[in-house]
Amino acid sequence: MDNNSLKEKISKLVEESQDRLIEICSRLINIPSVTGDELKVQLEVQKLMMEMNMETDFWIPDDREIRESSYFSENGESFQNRPVVVGILKGQNTGKGKSLLINGHVDVVTPEPLDKWKTNPFQAIIKEGKLYGRGASDMKGGLGMAMFCAELLTKKIGRNDGDITIVSVPAEENGGNGTAASLLRGYTKADGAIFPEPTSNQIQPAHRGAAFWRIYIDGKASHGGTKYKGISAVEKGIKIAQVLIELEKVRNETICSKEHFYKDYPLSAPVTLGIFNGGQFTSGQPEHCLLEGCIEYVPGEKSKDVIQSFEAAVKNACVGDEWLENHPPKIDWFGLLYEPSETPEDDAFIQMAKQSFEKVLKRTPVVNGFEAGTDMRLLRNNFGVPGFMFGAGDLAMAHAPNEFVDIAALIEGAKAMTMMMADWCGVFNI
């Protein structure tokens, strides 16, 4: 079958099989799997993989082994009853086709606040052309789409020349240790990797780095009536917060907006103040103030350099302030610490993805950077595997109440991804 006939066949089969696509995504959404509680959904993933005639690998990562790994991100978690599942469609002619690894996570963030949901977050519901439920966008919809594409390719189109490996991990939302566990298991080699994060069907070969920070500021308590005898930690906190706003502006003007994949965003790399907490009583000068947030950075930057510049900005904010010079804020870095990652746009894998997308959907894909961190960094930065993010969900819906994915976008994404699999891995007996 020529390439033109293949793209028409893929498009037709995806449309005819869309009930199966929705079924797979719904089966994943219907099982609660907030980070730390992924066992039941991983059992369902394994069941789906077996339905698809995949060779499966199912294991519980060893807490000690993974903690000793350089890939591990310390957050206090255990992997007891939190398996990693891998499904493999072995290539029948690996000399002709290239290997593909698809990495998806099954953990989701809390659905709270529940009073903001119009539906049960863990019951997949179709309404007005949308599939609702926690994980529909991030990223059970993406993982389900990838599994559907692999099944469609091998059951209804032909056999794959190169290996197709789907890695389903827990623990992505709080640091990526599920993917770290898969690397220790040996899933480190592939000619290309796709991460079906919510990209609105944009091809995104880059993602940001990110680090969580806390700033502790001390003041001097006094009664509000004698405010002049105290020092407000909150007022000093406001001063630091204003400096962070300026830091974000300067970084975006001088560094971040110049990065190839992020040059067209209104804000290329945010500095987010997520928590501002201070004071102990309504009519008292606040003794303490806590600022907590996240700084993001683009490919080409290193965490150590960004951290150093952040700390320098806070230190400079204290210059000329007698209290802050004598009582400098304390900065802690905790939890999440992502390096950024990038695959050059001229890489053969990215060029293939663009061509496959255009062939089957008959329009030029948008190619830019993912506006968050992902597990791609672990494969790309440590093992040189070229990769990109691609999924039907909208990042704005990820972690939000009433999360959904447009079914039309899911169908389009499935057409493009199936074509990518066929073009990259090779397909025969069609």
C-alpha positions in Angstrom: 0.0 0.0 0.0 1.4 3.4 -0.9 1.7 6.2 1.6 -1.3 8.1 0.3 -3.5 5.0 0.7 -2.1 4.4 4.2 -3.0 7.8 5.5 -6.5 7.5 4.1 -6.9 4.1 5.7 -5.6 5.4 9.1 -8.0 8.3 9.0 -11.0 6.1 8.1 -10.1 3.4 10.8 -9.7 6.0 13.6 -13.1 7.5 12.8 -14.7 4.0 12.6 -13.0 2.9 15.9 -13.6 6.0 17.9 -15.8 4.1 20.4 -12.8 2.0 21.3 -10.7 5.1 21.7 -13.3 6.6 24.1 -13.7 3.3 25.9 -9.9 3.0 26.6 -9.7 6.6 27.9 -12.9 6.1 30.0 -11.6 2.9 31.6 -8.6 4.8 32.9 -10.5 7.9 34.0 -13.0 5.8 35.9 -10.4 4.5 38.4 -9.2 7.1 41.0 -5.4 7.4 40.9 -4.3 10.5 42.8 -0.5 10.4 43.1 0.3 7.7 45.6 -2.7 5.5 44.8 -2.0 4.1 41.4 -2.2 0.3 41.9 -5.8 -0.2 40.6 -5.4 1.9 37.5 -2.1 0.2 36.7 -3.8 -3.2 36.9 -6.3 -1.9 34.4 -3.5 -0.7 32.1 -1.9 -4.1 32.2 -5.3 -5.7 31.4 -5.6 -3.3 28.4 -2.1 -4.1 27.2 -2.9 -7.8 27.3 -6.0 -7.2 25.3 -3.8 -5.6 22.7 -1.5 -8.7 22.6 1.4 -6.8 24.1 4.2 -8.4 26.1 3.9 -6.9 29.6 6.3 -6.1 32.4 4.7 -5.3 35.7 6.8 -4.6 38.8 6.9 -2.6 42.1 10.1 -0.4 42.2 12.4 -1.0 45.1 12.5 2.0 47.4 16.1 1.6 48.3 17.3 1.0 44.8 15.5 4.0 43.4 16.7 6.3 46.2 20.3 5.5 45.4 19.8 6.5 41.8 20.9 9.8 40.4 17.6 10.1 38.6 15.6 10.1 41.9 13.9 13.3 43.1 13.5 13.2 46.9 10.0 13.9 48.1 9.6 11.3 50.9 7.5 9.0 48.8 7.5 5.2 48.9 6.6 2.9 45.9 4.8 0.3 48.0 1.8 -0.9 45.9 2.7 1.6 43.1 3.7 -0.5 40.1 5.2 0.5 36.8 3.7 -1.2 33.7 5.3 -1.7 30.3 3.7 -3.1 27.2 5.8 -4.1 24.2 4.8 -4.8 20.6 8.0 -6.5 19.3 9.1 -5.4 15.8 8.9 -8.0 13.1 11.6 -6.5 11.0 13.8 -4.2 13.1 16.3 -3.7 10.4 13.7 -1.7 8.5 11.8 0.1 11.2 12.9 2.3 14.1 12.0 1.8 17.7 9.5 4.0 19.5 9.0 4.5 23.2 5.8 6.2 24.6 5.9 7.3 28.2 2.7 8.2 30.0 1.7 8.7 33.6 -1.4 7.4 35.3 -1.3 9.5 38.4 -3.5 12.6 38.6 -3.7 15.5 41.0 -6.4 15.8 43.6 -9.9 16.7 42.2 -10.4 19.2 45.1 -12.3 21.4 45.4 -15.1 19.0 44.7 -17.8 21.6 44.9 -16.4 23.1 41.7 -17.1 19.9 39.7 -20.4 19.5 37.8 -19.8 15.8 37.5 -18.1 13.0 39.4 -14.4 13.6 38.6 -13.8 9.8 38.5 -16.6 8.9 36.2 -16.0 9.5 32.5 -18.9 11.4 31.1 -19.5 12.6 27.5 -21.3 15.9 27.1 -21.4 18.3 24.2 -18.5 16.6 22.4 -16.2 16.5 25.4 -15.0 13.7 27.6 -15.0 14.8 31.2 -13.1 13.4 34.2 -9.9 13.9 36.2 -7.1 12.9 33.9 -9.0 13.4 30.7 -6.5 16.0 29.6 -3.5 15.2 31.9 -2.9 12.6 30.9 -5.1 9.5 30.9 -6.6 10.8 27.7 -3.1 11.0 26.2 -2.0 7.6 27.4 -5.3 6.0 26.3 -4.9 7.6 22.9 -1.4 6.1 22.5 -2.5 2.7 23.5 -5.4 2.9 21.1 -3.1 3.9 18.2 -0.7 1.0 18.9 -3.7 -1.4 18.9 -5.2 0.0 15.8 -1.8 -0.2 13.9 -1.1 -3.8 14.8 -4.7 -5.2 14.7 -6.3 -3.4 11.8 -3.5 -2.0 9.7 -0.4 -4.3 9.7 2.5 -5.4 11.8 5.2 -3.0 13.0 8.7 -3.3 11.7 10.3 -1.7 14.8 9.5 -2.1 18.5 6.7 -0.1 20.0 7.1 0.2 23.8 4.5 1.9 26.0 5.7 2.7 29.6 3.0 3.6 32.1 4.3 5.2 35.2 3.1 6.4 38.6 4.6 9.4 40.5 4.9 11.9 37.6 3.0 14.7 39.3 5.4 15.0 42.2 8.8 14.6 40.6 9.0 11.9 37.9 10.3 9.0 40.0 8.1 6.4 38.2 10.0 7.2 35.0 13.2 7.0 37.0 12.2 3.5 38.0 11.7 2.5 34.4 15.2 3.7 33.5 16.6 1.5 36.3 14.7 -1.4 34.8 16.4 -0.8 31.5 13.9 1.1 29.4 16.4 3.6 28.2 16.9 2.7 24.5 14.7 3.9 21.7 15.2 5.8 18.4 12.5 8.2 19.5 10.1 8.9 22.4 6.6 10.5 22.6 5.2 11.9 25.9 1.4 12.3 25.4 1.1 15.3 27.7 -1.7 17.8 26.9 -0.4 19.9 24.0 -3.6 20.6 22.1 -2.2 18.5 19.4 0.8 20.7 19.0 4.2 19.1 18.5 6.4 20.2 21.4 10.1 19.1 21.4 11.0 21.1 24.5 9.9 21.6 28.0 10.8 24.0 30.8 12.8 23.3 33.9 11.3 24.2 37.3 12.3 24.5 41.0 10.2 25.0 44.1 11.4 27.6 46.6 10.5 28.9 50.1 11.6 32.3 51.5 11.4 32.8 55.3 11.4 36.4 56.5 11.6 37.4 60.2 10.2 40.6 61.6 9.7 41.9 65.1 6.3 41.6 66.8 4.6 44.5 68.6 1.1 45.6 69.3 -0.6 47.4 66.4 -1.0 50.5 68.5 2.8 50.8 68.8 3.5 49.6 65.3 6.6 51.8 65.2 8.2 49.6 67.8 8.0 46.5 65.7 9.0 45.4 62.2 6.4 43.9 59.9 7.6 40.7 58.3 4.7 41.0 55.9 5.8 44.4 54.6 9.3 43.0 54.1 7.7 40.1 52.3 5.9 42.4 50.0 9.2 44.0 49.1 10.7 40.7 48.3 7.6 39.8 46.2 8.0 42.9 44.1 11.7 42.0 43.4 10.5 38.6 42.1 8.1 40.3 39.8 11.0 42.3 38.4 13.2 39.2 38.2 10.5 37.5 36.0 10.4 40.5 33.7 14.2 40.8 33.3 14.6 37.0 32.8 12.0 36.9 30.1 13.4 40.0 28.3 17.0 38.9 28.4 17.0 35.1 28.4 13.8 33.1 28.2 12.0 34.8 25.3 15.1 34.3 23.1 14.8 30.5 23.3 13.7 29.1 20.0 10.7 27.1 21.2 9.4 29.8 23.6 9.9 33.0 21.7 6.2 33.4 20.8 4.7 33.0 24.3 3.4 36.1 26.2 5.4 34.8 29.2 8.2 32.4 28.4 9.2 31.4 31.9 7.1 32.4 34.9 8.3 33.1 38.5 5.1 32.2 40.4 4.4 33.3 44.0 2.0 30.6 45.0 1.7 31.1 48.8 2.1 34.3 50.8 1.5 33.7 54.5 2.3 36.0 57.4 1.1 37.4 60.7 -0.3 36.0 63.9 -3.0 38.4 65.0 -5.2 41.1 63.4 -3.8 44.1 65.4 -0.2 43.0 65.7 3.0 43.5 63.7 3.7 40.2 62.0 6.7 38.3 63.4 7.1 35.9 60.5 6.3 35.8 56.8 6.5 32.8 54.3 6.7 33.1 50.6 6.5 29.9 48.5 6.5 29.4 44.8 8.1 28.1 41.6 10.7 29.5 39.2 10.7 28.1 35.7 13.4 28.2 33.1 14.1 27.3 29.5 16.4 24.8 27.7 19.9 26.0 27.8 19.6 27.1 31.4 20.9 25.0 34.3 19.1 24.6 37.6 22.3 25.6 39.6 22.6 28.9 37.6 18.9 29.8 37.9 19.0 29.1 41.7 22.1 31.3 42.0 20.5 34.2 40.2 17.3 33.9 42.2 19.2 34.0 45.5 21.2 37.0 44.2 18.0 38.8 43.4 16.6 38.2 46.9 19.9 39.3 48.5 20.0 42.5 46.4 16.5 43.3 47.6 17.9 43.6 51.1 20.5 46.2 50.2 19.8 49.5 51.8 17.2 48.0 54.2 18.9 47.9 57.6 16.5 45.3 59.0 16.9 42.9 56.1 20.6 43.4 55.9 20.9 42.4 59.6 18.1 39.7 59.3 18.5 38.3 55.8 15.7 36.0 54.5 16.4 32.3 54.5 15.8 30.5 51.2 15.0 26.8 51.0 14.8 24.7 47.8 12.4 21.7 48.2 10.6 19.0 46.3 10.3 19.5 42.6 13.6 20.2 40.7 13.3 19.7 36.9 16.0 20.4 34.4 14.7 21.6 31.0 15.1 19.5 27.9 15.0 20.0 24.2 15.2 18.0 20.9 16.4 20.2 18.0 13.6 20.9 15.5 15.9 19.6 12.6 16.2 16.2 14.3 14.9 13.4 12.1 12.4 12.3 14.7 10.8 15.8 14.8 10.8 16.2 11.1 9.1 12.8 10.8 6.4 13.9 13.3 5.7 17.1 11.4 5.4 15.3 8.1 3.2 12.6 9.5 0.9 15.2 11.0 0.6 17.1 7.8 0.0 14.1 5.7 -3.0 12.8 7.7 -4.5 16.0 8.9 -3.7 18.1 5.8 -2.4 21.1 7.7 0.9 22.3 9.1 1.4 21.5 12.8 2.3 24.1 15.4 5.7 23.4 16.8 6.7 25.1 20.1 7.7 24.4 23.7 5.6 22.8 26.4 4.7 25.2 29.2 5.7 23.0 32.1 8.2 20.3 33.0 7.9 16.6 31.9 9.6 13.3 32.3 11.2 13.7 28.8 14.2 15.2 30.5 15.1 11.9 32.1 15.4 10.0 28.7 16.7 13.0 26.7 19.3 14.4 29.1 20.6 11.1 30.4 20.4 8.8 27.4 20.1 11.2 24.4 16.8 9.8 23.2 15.1 12.4 20.9 11.5 13.1 22.0 8.6 15.4 22.0 5.3 16.0 23.8 2.1 15.4 21.9 -1.4 14.9 23.2 -5.0 16.0 22.5 -5.7 17.6 25.9 -5.4 21.3 26.7 -2.8 22.2 29.4 -5.1 24.9 30.7 -7.6 22.1 31.7 -4.9 20.0 33.5 -5.4 20.1 37.3 -8.6 22.2 36.9 -12.1 21.4 38.0 -14.3 19.9 35.2 -11.3 18.7 33.3 -12.1 17.5 29.8 -10.7 16.7 26.5 -12.5 17.5 23.2 -13.4 14.2 21.5 -12.7 15.8 18.1 -9.2 16.7 19.2 -8.8 13.2 20.6 -9.7 11.7 17.2 -7.4 14.1 15.3 -4.5 13.3 17.7 -5.1 9.6 17.2 -4.9 10.0 13.5 -1.6 11.9 13.7 0.0 9.6 16.3 -1.0 6.4 14.4 0.6 7.9 11.2 3.7 8.8 13.2 3.9 5.2 14.5 3.5 3.8 10.9 6.1 6.2 9.4 8.7 5.8 12.2 8.4 2.2 13.1 7.4 0.9 9.7 4.4 -1.3 8.9 3.9 -4.3 6.6 1.2 -6.8 5.7 -1.3 -4.0 5.0 
